[in-house]
């Protein structure tokens, strides 16, 4: 093998290094030095435009070619670069929606967004004495969906009402109302102060701090959100005893049946049972069909005589309480206006972390995205929706976990390739070919949510038993736990070591105690966060969540070896996605030129192109992987990480001089 040297690819703060040959690589054009993942055998012509990254590179060249002192803040730089990077793709964000995957993704996200939101409305309805109800929660989801689907730089992120903001809302209620303060006016001032803080953070490029966010805090926060879903499901079931014991037992049975059937649909979708078209249908529509079926199931036979509790509703398009949609924010003492500032700081910290983590997870390393991200601009939009929500007297919307990554997953188009793993040689497996990156599914599910506020659909919503909503909470919680990094490590530790495949990355760690220590740290962080939210101090839990980032960056390296942290933890998103915030902290990606050719060869090992059921047209995968000179528009894909399979290479075009 020829001698190699390290080529550093500069970002706003950090470099990404790859080995390159000392001969031919030195003569590359400057723009090529910014691309850590390139294939020598790919070529595009000057007429290729589509998803070409020329605009992305041009907008970031001024900030990535030199380092600036940390105290010299270039105001608006991040927002401007985000818009410059994403603007060339705005038209394709709409035209690319002509794909079958948009349909099941829209239906799935409508149910996955609206039903938990309705259950959260039930929680806030009970704990804020009817201050927030169904219409307020639905309108908050519509506001987030419409604004972010049309104007965001990351339209795949689903925005709505989350569990943490539900905790925030009724905790503020418990603190403020005993003092005689106007609750809605106080919440409005929290929203307005938070708007100012969001905009200050966006203008000063504060999202650059996301470069330090790894899987460690994301897994802990995701584990916490999953636990909140499970807890809310249990709380919904405990309220069923307000009716009678017969109603409560039936609700518990229905909730468990919803969990088993909906989870079973996901298992079927990933199995080898039945034909692939039928499996995909069950996977795509299993959860909404389960909710519809069990809503009618409770009216069969003797169950018809059981008085089940359902969702309380109000008049169509009207607030739950007797008030207008515009909050009189001046009906409050001057002292309370300034008292809202510390609450606004806590809300801003929560949204800064929660929304950005949702964005990172929706654009995770497992998704081969091709369009650039934009964190600064989206934080600016989040401040806008927070202020508007305060003026309307509705819950503050922000990025949803786990719905945001579920949305991206629902838009994935897969293909069949040969399995090169030593344990499964000769077999095939499904891998993600590309993601249908567009704005229509997010907007469509938001408009469907708006339609739910009409009288007839509110009556239909009123028919859904609370036991079904509890079951859906369990489904969302279990699905979130199943994909969480903490759960995967616990499963590894529970396995028989002698029967664990050698290809498992955790097997490369010599000290098994290091894995136990890392998992215990994550569980401790989760336990402390969850415990805080069960007390009156729940209002301050965002600060604790944020402290996990410096803990991972500066403390854990003292306790664990670098090689151990490289396996136990990792970047949440790829360097391409993180370009908006300066790349991943301290990330070094090693890739030989020969590996690029091998990975490119693996990408062409397509055994089955029957993707009609997933994308609505046959042979699209062949077009996407065929000669780039002929199909330059669809062939550009970001370089992404693929776990133990290594780094996916050879998918970015090279313009030869």
N, C-alpha and C positions, 0 to 999 in steps of 0.2 A: 504493500500500500504506500502511496506517495506520502511524503511528510506533510504535516498539516500545521496550521496556525489557528489562533482564535480570532474570529471576526466579531467585533462588538457592534451591535445594532443599537444606536442611541434612541432613547425616548426622552420624555420631558425631564425624567429624573434618573432613570436607571437604564442599564444596558442589558441586552440579551445576547449572549455569546454562543457562537456555533463554530465548530472547526471547519476550516476550508483549506483547499489545497493551496500551496504557496505560489504555484505558477500562474494558472489562468485566472484565479479569483482576483488577483491584484489589479487586473486591467478592467474590472467591471465599472459600469457607469455608476455615478453617485447614488442614483435612486435605488440601485440594486442592493446597496449596502444597508438599506433600511428594511429589507425583507429577510427575516430569519429562515423562512421556509420557501425555497424555490427549487424548481426542477429544471435540469438542463435540457430535458427532452421536450419541454413545452414551448410553444411559440405562438404569438399572436401578431396580427397585422395591424397597420396603422388605422384601419377602419373599424377595429373592434372597439365598441363603446360600452353598451349594456351595463354590466356590473364591474367594469374596469375600475381600478382603484387610483387612477391618476389624480382625481379630484381629492381623494382622501389623503394621498401623499402630499399633494401641493399645499393643502390647508394646514398640515401639521409640520411642514418642513422648517418653518421659521422657529417653531418652539422645540423641535426635536434635535436641531442641529447644534444647539448650544445650551449650556446650563446657565441658569440665572440664580442669583442669591435668593435664599428662601424668603427674606424679608422684603424683597422687591416684587410686590404683587402687581401683575399686569391685569388691571380690571377688565372684565368682560372677555378676556382672552379665551377661556374655556367655552363659554356660550357661543362665541363667534365661530370658533373652530368646530364645535359640534354641528352648528347649522351648515357650515361650509362642507363638512364631510357628508352629512345626510341629505342635503338638498338635491344633489344630482340623482338620487334614488327615489325622490318623492313620487314621480309619475309611475315608476315601476312598482312602487308599493301598492298602487291600485290595480294596475294591469296584471300583476303577478297573481292576483286573487282569483284568476280564471283557472281554478284548480279544484278538483273534487275534495281534497283534504280540508278546504275551507268550510264545507258544509258540516261534516261531523264535528269539527273543532268549534264552530259557532254554537251548535246545539249542545254540545257537552259543556262548554264554558257558560252558556246561559243557565243551565241547571246547577253547575258547580259553583257559580257565583251567587245566583239569586237565592237558592235554598239555604245555604249557610247564613247568608245575610238576613233572611227572614227569621231564622232561628236566633241570630244575634239581636234582631229587633224585639223578639219575644223576651230576651234577657234584659235589654234596656227598658222595655215597656214595664217590666215588673219592678226593676230596681231604681227607676227614675220617676216612678208614679205617673206613667203614661206620657212623659215628656217626649220620648221618641217612640215611634211606631213603625208600621210597615211602610207607609208612604215616605217617611223621612229617609229610611234606609234605602228604599228603591231609588229615590231621587239622587241620593249620594252616589250610588252605583252608576246611574245614568250620567251624572256630571263627570265622574272620573273616566268612564268609557268614551264619551264623546270627545272630551278635551284631549285625551292622550292618544286616541286612535287617529285623530285628525292632525294634531300639532306636535306630537312627541317625536323625539329622535329614536325612541325605543318602543314602537307601537305594539310589540308582542307582550308587553307587560300588562297584566290585568289589574285594574285599579278599582277598589271598592271598599266596603266596610270590613275591618279585620277584628279578630279577637282582642288584640292589645288595645285598640282604640275603644272597644266596648268597655274594657276594664277602666280605661282612662276616663271615659264619660261618666260612668256611675260613681267612680271614686271622687271626681270633682263635685258631683251632685251631693255626695255624703258630706263633703267638707264645707261646701258653700251654702247650701240651703238652710242649715240650722242658724246661720247668721242673718237670715232674711234677705239675702242678695238675690236679685233677679237672675235666675239660672241661665236663661237664653241670652240675655244681654252680656253676662259674664263670659259665656262660651263664645259669643261673637267677638269679644275683645281678645280672647285667647287666640282665635283664628286670625284676627287682624294683626296682632303683634307677631304671631308666627309667620304670617305672610312676609312681613318686613324682614324677619330673621332668615327665612328661606331665600329671599332675594339677595340679602347680604352674602350669604354663603355661596350662592350661585355666581354672583358678580365677582367675588374674591377667589373663585376657583377652588373652593373648599373640597370639592369632590376628588381633588387630587389625593386626598388622604385615603381614598379607597384602594390605592396601590398596596396598602398594608393589610387589607382584608383578605383572609384566606378561608379555607374550608372550616377551620377550627371555630371561629365565632359564628359562622353561617350554620354549621351543623348544630351547635348549641341552641341558637335561636330557632332553627327549624324544628328541633326536638321540643322546644318549649311551645311553639305554635301547635304542633301535633298534640301535645298534652292538653292544651287549652281546648282543642276540638273535642277530645275525649271527655274532658271535664264538663264542657257545656252539654254534651250528649247526656251525661249522667244527671246533670242538674235539670234538664228538660224532663227526664223520666221521673225524678223525685217530685216534680210539680203535679204529676198525674194523680197522686194520692189526694189532691184537693177535691177531686170528683168522688171517686170511691175505689175500693180495692179491686173490684172487677175491671174497671177501666184501666187502672195502673198495670195490672198483670197483662192485659191484652196489649197495652202500649209497649211494655217491655218485650213481649213476644214479637210484635211487629218490628221493633227496632232491631232485634237480633236477626230476624229474617231478612230485613233490608240489607244489613251488613253482610250476611252470608251470600245472598244472591248477587249483590253488586260486586262483591269481591270475587265471587266465582266467575262472573263475566270477564273480569280482568285476567283471571287464570286461564280461561278458555282462549282469550285473545292471544296469549303468549305460548299456547301449547301447540301440539301437532294434531289435535282433534279436528275432525270435519275438514271441509275445504277452506282454503285461505280467505276467500271472499266472505264466507259465513263467519269465520273467526273475526275478521276485521269489523263486520257489522255488529257482532256481539260486543266487541271491545269498544267500539265508538259510541254505541247507543244503549249499552247495557244499563248504565246508571240511571239515565232519565226514564227508560222504560220500566225499571224497577220501581221508581217513585210513583209513576202513573199506575202500575199494576196494584201496588199495595194500598194506594189511596182508594181504589175500588174494592180491594179484597176485604176490607173491614166491614163492608156492607153485605157480605154473603152469609147466609144461614143465621145462626143464633147471634153472631157478632153484630148483626144489624141492630139488636136491641141494647147494645152497650153504648153508653154515652161517653164517647171519646172527646177529649179536649182538642180543639183546633186552633189555628192562628186567629187572633183578634185582628180585625181590619177596620178601616174608617172609610169615609166618603172618598170617592175617586178624585185624585189630584188635590186633595185638601190635607192640611196638617192634622195630626191626631188630636191635638188639643185645639181649643177655640182661639185661634190666633191667625195672623196673616203670614205669608211666606217670608215677608221682609221683617227682620228683627229691629225693634226700636233700640238700637245700641246706646242711645243717649239716656235711657231710663235706668241710670245706675250712678252710684256715688263716684266722685272723682278718685277717692282712695281705692275703690274696687277696680277701677280702670288700671291702676298701676299694680294692684295686687295680682292682676292677671298675667303680668310679665313673667314671674317664675314658672307659672304653669305653661306659658307659651314656650319658654326655654326647654322644659321637659318634653313638650309635644314636638318641638323642632328636632331635638335629639332623637326621639323615637322615630320620627318620619325620615330623618337623615339616614339612620341605620336601616330601618325596616324597608323603606322603599328602594334604597340602593341595593340591599341584599336581594330583594325580589327581582330587581333588574339583573343582577349578577347571576342569580339562579336560572332566570329565564333565558340567559345567554351563556349558560355553562359550557364547560369544555366538552361535554358529551354531545353538544349540538353543533353540526357543521354549518354555522352561519356565514353568510357572504357579504352582509351589509354592515356598515360601521355603527358603533354605538354612540351615545351622547348623554352623559350623566349630568353635566352642568345645566344644559338646557332643560332637561326633564325636572331637575330640582327647582328650577325657576317656575315651570308649569305647576309643580306640586304646591308651591307657595300660593299661586293664583287660585287653585281649586280650594285650598285651605281657607283663604280669605272669603271666597264666594260662599263656601259651605257655612262659615260662621254667620254671614249676613242672611242666609236662608234659614238658619236654625236647623241644620241637618248634621248628621255625624260627619267628621272629617274623613274623606276617602284617601287611601294610599295603596301602594303595591301589595298584592295579595300573595301569601304563601299558604298552601302549595299551589294555588291556582295558576300563578304566573308560569312556573316551569311546566305545569300540566298542559297549559295552552301551547307552549312550544313543542312539547312532546306530541300533542295531538296533530300538529302540523308537519310532523316528520314523514318523509317518504322513504321507504326502505327497499333494499334489494337483497338477493340471496348470493352469498359468496361461500367459497370453500373454507372450512374451519382448519386453520393451521396449528391449533393447539395440540400438543402431544397426546392429550387425553382423548381428543375427539377427531383424530385424523380420519379423513374419508367422509366426514359428515359435513353438513352445510349449516349456515346460520344466517340470520337476518341482521343486516347492519343499516344504519341510517345513511341514505344517499345524499339527501339535502332537506332543508326545511323550507316550507312555503312561507317566505317572509313577506307579509302584506299587512294592510290596515283594516281590511273589510271585516274579518271575523270579530275583531274587537269592537268595531263600530256596530256591527249587526247585533251582537249580543247585548250591547247597550241600548239599542233601539227596541229590541224585544223586551228588555227590562222596563223601558218607558211604557210600552204597550201593556205591561202587566199592571200599571197603575189605573187602567180603565176599569169601569164598573164591572163588566162581565168577568174579566180575568181576576179581579179581586175576589169575586164570589167563588171562582174556582180555587184560588189560593186558600180561601176560608175552608174549603172542603178537606185540605190536607191535614191528616191527624198529626199531632205533635210527636207521636211515636215514630212516624216516618221521618220527620226532621231529625229526631235523635239518632235514628239509624244512619242518616246521611252524615251527621257529625262523626259517627263512628267510622264510616267509610273513609271520609277525608282524613281523619286522624290516623287510621291504620295505613292508608296509602302513603301519607307523609312520613310515618315512622319507617315503613318498609324501604323507602329510598334514602333514608338518612344515613350519613356516614357513621354515626355512633352505633346504630343498629347493626350495620354491616360488620363493624369491628367486634361487637358482642357476639355475633353469630360465628365469626372466625374463632374467637376464643372458646366458644362452646363446642366446636368441632373436635373430632378425634384427630390429633396432630398427624398420626400416621396415615390417615386417609385424606388429608387435605392436599389438593393438587399443588405441585411445586411451582406452577405458574402463578399462584396467588401472590401478589406483591408483598403481603404481610409476612410471607414465609422467608423473605430475604432479610428480615430483621433478626439478628442473632439473639438479642436480649428480649425474651418473651415478656419479661417484667416491664420493659419499656412500653409495650402495647397496653398492658394492664394499667400502668401509671397514667398514660395519655387518656385512656377511656375514663378512668376515675376522675381525672381533672375535668373532662367534658361533662360527666354526670354531676360533679359537684357544682359546676357553673350552671347547669340546668336546674338542679335542685334549689340553689340559692335564688335564681330568678323566679322560679315557680313559687317558692315560699314567700318572697316579697310581695308578689301579686295577690296573695291571699290575705294581706293585712291592709290597714289604712295607708301604709307606706307604699302601696302599689304605684302611686303616682310617680315615684322616683326610680322605678325599675329600668327605664331607658338608660340611665347613667351607668348602671351596673352592666348592662349589655354592651355599652360602648367601651367600657374598661377591658373587655375581653380582647380587644384589638391590640393595645400595647402589651398586654400580658403575653400574647402569642409572639409578638414581634421582638420584644427585648428580654423577656424572662424565660420562656420555654427553651430558647437556644442554650441557656446555661445548664439546663437539666437534661437535655436530650442531644444526641449526636446529630450532625447535619444530615447524615445518611438516613437516620431514623425519621427525622421530621419530613424528609423528602417523600417518604412512603406514608407516614401517618397523616400528614397534612399535604396541602397542595394549593395551587391557585384556583380560584373559583371560576375564572374565565380565561380565555386565551389571550396572548399578547395583542392580537388584532382587536378584540373587544376592549381591552384595557388601554388601548392607545389613547383614548380620550382623557385618561387620568394619569398617563405617564408610564404605563406598563405595570407588571407585577413586581413587588419589592424583592430584590435580590434574586430574580429568576434567571437561571442559566440553563439553556436548552442545548444539549449535545446531539448533533446529528451529522453523520458522515455523508459524503456525497453519494457513496454507494447505497446507503440506506434510503436515500431519496428515490433512487431508481427502483429498489426493491419494493418500497411502499407504493410507488406508481404502478408497478406491475401487479401488486396485490389488489389495487383499486380496480384493475381491469379484469379481475377474475370473476366476472359476473356469470352466474350460472342460470339465473332466472330473471327475466325482465317483465314478468306478469304483474305489472303495477297498475293495471287499469282500475282495479277497485280502490286504489289509494290516491291516484292523481287524476283519474278521469280520462287518460289517454295512453295508448300503448306506445312503447318504445321511447318514452321521454328520457329514460335513464341512458339509453344508448346515445341519444343526442347529446346528453350532458357529459358523457365520458368519451365521446368520439373526438375526432380531430378538432382542436381548438381553432385552427385556421378557418374551419367551416362554420363552427358554432361558437364563436368567441363570446357571445352574450351570456350563455348559461354556464360557462365552464369555470368561472372564477369562484373559488371557495376559500374560506379562511383556513389557515393552518390550525389544527386543533389537536388536543391531547386525547388519547384513547386508552387510558389506564395501562394495564399490563401489556397491551399491544404496542405501546410506544407512541411515537409522534407521527401523526399523519402528515406525509410530505408529498411533494410533487403535484400539488393541486393549484399552484399559483402560476400565472403565465410569465414568460420571460420574453421581453422584446429585444431581439438581437439586433445589434448594430451592423 
